[in-house]
Amino acid sequence: MSRNQSRVAANAPVANQPQSVAPPAQAQANPFNFVTPTEMIDLPSKGEYYPENHPLRGIDAVEVKHMTAKEEDILTSATLLKKGVAIDKMLQSIIVDNRIKVDDLLIGDKNALLIASRVFGYGSDYTVSLQCPNCENSFKTVFDLNELENKETMSIEAVSKTENNTFTVTLPKSNFVVEFRLLTSRDEKNMSNKSGTLSLLKLFVVSINEQTDSFYIERALHSLPILDASILKKAYATSMPDINMNHEVECTQCGDTSEMEVPLNAGFFWPNL
């Protein structure tokens, strides 16, 4: 008998001897292993405009968890609210892939996650107070957040996309050839303490006439005619993939219908306030 045969014989079950049976999989499961439901959220960018080494490069959807009491505690934390980071902390908590950082999300993609997390957490009905632009009547209306769709990016003839995920536009008055990039959540934070057109342009302009020197760019932007500044802002806005937040609203008093932007105010994540 070979050594292998000896092992088999030694390990063979003895007649009439009870054999141990592995417990069913359900019995072995950890009773404290609770699973939070997740959803796949489509990204307006479809994974474009991210650098090669970014985890969202070429990815058109992100998996997020439904909010739990943990996330509600984040949203109501006095410390986090004071620092202005509660929403970002909440988003970071529900993103399943920990390689994805909220600060690195394009603003439009972040908006998509905000809308989805609000719907999963508090429902799609969003009640807001508005003022009619026609008769100045103040009234309340309910937006259905499920009706919001991705914005269609418009192509302007003068704007072209580069290999570096940036865009170029030639401005008519100054004849400046301006290269600009799409802003991220981190850029949005940097912009929160600033205001005005010039501050915005400084954030997304990469080069002017192929000059990337910050001093040159700042001087050129200071000399930019208002018409060119308006065209540059429009070129940026139409190139950024985002959620279309515009919605038709009818005034309860005069009946006038106008297109208004869905406001992301305190009631968005704190509907009971």
Beta strands, then each sheet from edge to edge (+ up, - down):
strand 1: 38-42
strand 2: 61-65
strand 3: 125-131
strand 4: 138-144
strand 5: 159-161
strand 6: 167-170
strand 7: 177-180
strand 8: 205-208
strand 9: 246-250
strand 10: 257-261
sheet 1: 1+ 2-
sheet 2: 3+ 4-
sheet 3: 5+ 6- 7+ 8-
sheet 4: 9+ 10-
end
